[in-house]
Amino acid sequence: MLDHFGFLAPFYDRVIGPPDASRWRELLGLPVPGRVLDAGGGTGRVSAQLLPLVGDLVISDLSAKMLRQAQQKGVRQPVAAHVEKLPFADNSFDRVLVVDALHHFCDQREAIADLVRVLRPGGRMVIEEPDLNRLSVKFVAIAEKVALMRSHFYYPAQIQAMIAAHGLSVRIEHDGHFAAWVIADK
């Protein structure tokens, strides 16, 4: 199997570009003194920017090379794990974020179920995904298939329904360009 993210790790942040930290602060309702999980967080491109706003940050990802990049940004708790079977107790995190990663998970429904499991009551989960309603995203989805990335993209409303099936209150926001955010409160 190709290690796409291991190959991309050294220059991933430069290719993708900086995150809008103020947008993430708003979406996640930060600051929060509790624990935050960046699931599929790779290099910590987004969550490392939020370190001063959270009590504790954990990044989970399957790529050891991506997690090493996160450690270089000050992330002290990188965890190599499948999102479908997270090694954390129920109700462990006040906030959960998934940035442009859900389509890379092996089983999105299982991953969402486990993310909901580790989210504390009163907590918030934000999933950013490319908005499959956009033609440009359809081209990205095809390109990832050609690159043998085994990605599986969902429309924002489908992600919303998967989360709502677990009893969370869910809404969708769009950036009007490429991304959609699915925001869920437990």
Secondary structure, DSSP 8 states (H G I E B T S, - for coil): ---HHHHHGGGHHHHH----HHHHHHHHT--EEEEEEEET-TTTTTGGGGGGGEEEEEEEES-HHHHHHHHHTT--EEEE--GGG-SS-TT-EEEEEEES-GGGSS-HHHHHHHHHHHEEEEEEEEEEEE-TTSHHHHHHHHHHHHTT-------HHHHHHHHHTTT-EEEEEE-SSSEEEEEEE-
